[in-house]
Every structure is written in structure tokens, then in C-alpha cells.
Amino acid sequence: TGTDLVEWQLRVAAGEPLPAAQEDLAIRGAAMEARLYAEDPARGFLPQIGRLAHLALPDRAARIDSGVRTGDAITPHYDPMIAKVIATGATREEARTRLLAALRASEIAGLVTNLPFLRALADHPVFAAGEMDTGLVDRELEALTAPPPMPEAAPALAAVAALGLAETAAGSAEPFGMRDGFRLWAPERRRLTLDGPEG
């Protein structure tokens, strides 16, 4: 409708009249909302608790309504919702594409969330075609909760982080604090073993 209904609610609560009548409104376009939760879809959507070690939500392509930030704790005392991701478009497909882009641009670390599930659902061909029904998630749960493939660069990035090479040592006067591998008699050598899903 192109109107902010929450603003209208606040105005009416303050004693103001409605800014427009029903006949003044027209529905144009489409909107989709995904609710990002600290929950585990693969385990019956059980709520999860923990600290948000990293949270980065896109500021473009979608509207983000959230009340948490990096470092906040998701506790059992409150609803484990992290954010609502709302996308609009001239058509349903445009709204879905924007929603998927916003979900793909979202980053969360520190606890299990339904973010991978939401990405898979928004990209599912049946959902994309608008032919879903209430049994879709149950029928496709295994596919929707399958772990995404590991990016090729992930092991190298994990090694860089584990060795502390991602940290800067700018301004360090201590030679052994430098991260360039320099040593007096020979280049520094370190062995690192990474253990992951591939063994």
C-alpha cells in the first residue's frame, strides 16, 4: 500500500485521526518476510541459546527489524528471534529475489540459527514458483536442512585465522611480534592440522 501502518497506529494511539480511508488505499506489488531465529531446523526447530559472536545484516535490498547486535546473548527467557527480514518488489518474484539476496548477505556466528534453512527455502523451486503448500517443509526438510557445501577457500581462511595471521601487528617494535615470518637464521615454519567435515 506504500503506507507505514505502524506510524498510523502510533498516530491513532496519540489521538490523531486515520490519515486516509480504506478507499484511498490500493495494493501494489508484493512483500515477503523471513523471521531469523536462533533455532535448529534439523532438530525440530528447537530454540537455541548462546552469544552472537558476529551479526551482520544487510542494510540494502530489504528492511531489517532487529533488536540485537554482535555480543548480545540469546537466552531462554525471551523469544529467540534475531531479526525480521522484509523484502518488497513490483512482483512476487522480485520480492523473493530481494529476500534471497538479503538472506545470502546476512552473517551470523556463535550459535545455531535458521539462516541456512531460510536461504534454502527462499531458493527452493516450488517456493519460487509459488506452488507451495503447508506440507512443503515436512516433505523437503532433509534437503532444506542439508549443510551447505564448504567454500574452497574455507580451509585456507581457517588456517590464517588459527595462526593469527589475520591480526595486524602494525606498530609492533618486537621483531617476533611481526607476522612476516622473518627469523634470524631461517624462515619461520609452523605446522597446523585442521580437522573438519572432510576429515
N, C-alpha and C positions, 0 to 999 in steps of 0.2 A: 504493500500500500504506500510505501515511501514515507510512512509516518513513524514516529518514535512513541510507541504505546506506553512505554514506561514513563516517559516525560508527561504524557497525558494523565497517567494515574497519579503522578505527583501533583500535577496542577489541580486535578479534581479533589484530591485529598486536602489541598490548601484552600479549597472553597471556590476555585475558578470553574466556569462552565466548560463543557467539552469544546475544543477548538473547531470541530466540524461535525456534521451529521453523517449518518450512515450513507445517505445517497451521494455525499460528496466524495466518497472513497471508491477506488477501483483497484482491483488486484492486477498487478503487472509483474511478470517474471516468476521466479521460483527461489526458494531458500531451503537450505539443509543445515541441520545442526548435528554435530557429533559431541558426545559427552565423554571427555577424557577422564578416566577413573584410575585410581590405584586399586586394581583388581586383576585377578588372574583368570582370563577366559578359559584357559586349558584345564582349570580346576574348578569348573562350575561357577566362574565369575566371583570367586571368593575375594572379599576385601583384603587388601594388603596394607601393612603399616611399615613405616620407615622414614628416613630422611631424604629429601630431594637434594641429592648431591649436585645435580645440574638440571636446570629447567630453562629452555629457550623456546619460546613460542613465536611464530611469525607475526610481524606487525603489518603485513600486507596480504592480500588475497582473501583474507577472512577477518571477521570480527572475533576477538578473543575476550571472553568474560572469565576472569580468574581472580582468585583471592589468595593465591600462594605464590611463593618465589623460591629461588635456589636457597637451600639451607633450612627451609621450613620442614617441620615434621608432619607426616600424615599419621594420625593417632586413631585408636579405636573409639575415641569419644565423639568423633564427628563424622559426617558423611565424607567418604574418601574421594570426592570429586576434585579434580585438579583444575579443569577448565571446560568451558563450553566453546566449541569452535563452530562459528556460524558463517556460512558462505551463501552469497546471493548471485543471481545471474538472470539474464533475459530469458533463459530456458532452463529446464531441469538439468540438462547435460552440462550447461555452463556452470551452474551452481555445483554440480557433482565434481566437475573437473577442478574448480577452485577449492572445494573442500579437500579433495585428494592432495592437491598441491600444498595446502596448509598443513595437512597431517604429515606429509612427507618432509616438510620443513621443520616440524616440531622435534625437539630433542629433550629426552628425559633420561636421567640416570639416578641410580640409588635404590630403586625399588621396582617391583613388577607392576606394569600398567597395561591397560588395554590398547595402547597406541598401535602396536603391530596388528592387532585384530581389526581395529578401525580402518587402518590403511588397506588391509586385505579385503575387508567388506566393501569399502568405497570403490575398490578396483575390481570387484567380482563382476563377471559378465552379466549374471542375472540381475544384480542390483543396478548395474549400468543401464541395462535395458528397461528398467522399471517394472520387471516382471516378478518381483519377489513376493513372498507370502510369509506368514508368521512361522512357517516351518523351515525357512531357509537356513537360519543359523544352526539349528539342530542337525539338519542334513549335511551341512558343509563345515561343521565345527572343526573337524580334523584339518581340513585344508586352510581354514581361516586362522587356526592357531599354530600352524606349522612354523618352525623357526625360519626367519628369512635367511637366504644364503649369506655367508660371511664375505664381506668385500675383500678383494685380493690384497688390498693394502693393509688390512687389519693386523696381520702378524707383525709386519714391519713397524706399524704405528705403536703396537703394544710393546715391542722391544725398545723403541725410542723412549716411550714413557717409563718403562721399567728401569732403564739405565739412567734416567734423569736427564736425558739429552734434550728434552723439550723445555727444560727450565733454562732461563737465561743466567749467565754468570757475568753480566756486564758490570764493570767497575770493580771486579774482584782483583785484589792485589796478590792474592795467594796463587802461585802457579798451579798447584794441584786442585784449585777450585775451578780452573778453566775447563771447558768442555771440548777442547780441540784435540784431545788425545796425546798432546805433547808430553814426553818424558825425557829425561837426560840421556839415557843410554839406548832406548829403543821405543818404538811406538807402543802406546798402551794397548794391551789385549785383555778382553774380558769375555767370559763365556756366559751365555744366558740360555736357559732352557725354557721354552714356552710350552705349556700344556693346554690344549683346547679341545673343542669337539672333534677335531680331526685326529687327535692323539698327539 
